[in-house]
């Protein structure tokens, strides 16, 4: 469960760096930090309090966040999807790299959560 917790926290930190490197307005900064705090609480509840519902809420929210990042990376996707998911401003190479890293860390966190919760077969 520790690996889940640390990779999930790492995902939040890298995601924050990515979002804040875009120089958002004050209101958007507040929203980004609020979402990160909500994610932090969900991770804490899942890892420290063994609250399965918190982990699944966290993973559903992450899946939605990943879905909205697809527009930046899928140049050959359907036009309606690219228009729906394309960000308002163009992202830098640093932001794209950070986005890939936070998504990979989130996938790793999901793996470790599922692996830690897997029931052990008894002989």
N, C-alpha and C positions, 0 to 999 in steps of 0.2 A: 504494500500500500504506500510505502514511502516513495517508491519510484513514480507511482501515479501522482502523488502530491507534488513532488519536485518538478516533474516534467510539466504538470498543469500550471504550477506557479511560473515556471520559465516561459510557458506559452503566453501567460498574461503579461509578463514583463516585456517580452519581445513585441507583442501586439501593441502595448502602450507606446513603446519606442517608435514603432512604425506609424501609428496614428498621430502621435504628437510631433513627429518629424515633418508632417505636412503643414505645420503652422496653422492649426485651426483657430477659429474665433473662440472667445472666452466661453460662450455658451456650449459650443461643441466640445471644448476641453472638459468642461464640467460633466457633460454627458459621458464622455469617454472614461473619465475617472470613476463615475458612478457605476457604469457597466463593469469596469474592472473590479470594483469593490464587491459588487453582487457576485461576480464569478469567484472571487476569493472566498466569500462566505459559503458558496455552494461546494467548492473544493474542500474547504475546512470541514463542513458537515459530512461530506462523503468520506473523507480520509480519517478524520479523528472521531467522529460520532457514528460511523457506519450507517449513514443514512443513504440508502440506495436511491431513493427518489431524488435527492440533491444531485447525485452524480448524473442521473439520466436527464434531469433538467439542464444541467451544465452541458452535457453532450448534445442535446437538441439545440440549445442556443449556439453552441459552437458550429454545428452543422449549418445552421442558418447563416452565421457569419461567414463560413467558408463558401457558401453558395453565392453570397454577394461579392466575394473576391474572384469568382470565376471570370467575370467580365474583363478583368485586367489581363488574364492569361490566355483566354481562349479566343484568339483572333479569328479562327476559322469556324466558330460556332454559328448557330442560327442568328439572323439579324435581330429578331425580337429579343433574344436572350442577351446579345451584346449591348443593345440599346437600353435594356432594362437594368443591366448590371454594371454598365460602364460608369466609373466615378466621374464626378463633375470636373475635377482637375486631373491632369496627367500626373502619374506617379513617377518618382525618380527610381533609378536602379537600386538605390539603398532601400527605399520603401518596398519595392517588389521582393528584394532579397529577404527583408525582415518578415514580409507576409508569408513567404514560403517557409521560413524557419518557424514562425509561430504555428502555422498549420501542421508542419511535421511534428513539432512538439506536442500539439494537441492530439494527433493521431497516436503518438507514442504513449501519451497519458491514457488514452482510451484502451490501448492494448494492455498496459499494465493494470488498469482497473479490472478489465475482464479476466485477465490471467490470475489476478489475486482473488477474485470472487469465484473462480472455477472450483467446483466441489472436487475433493480428492477421493478417488476410488479406493475403497478399502478391500483388502484381500481376505 
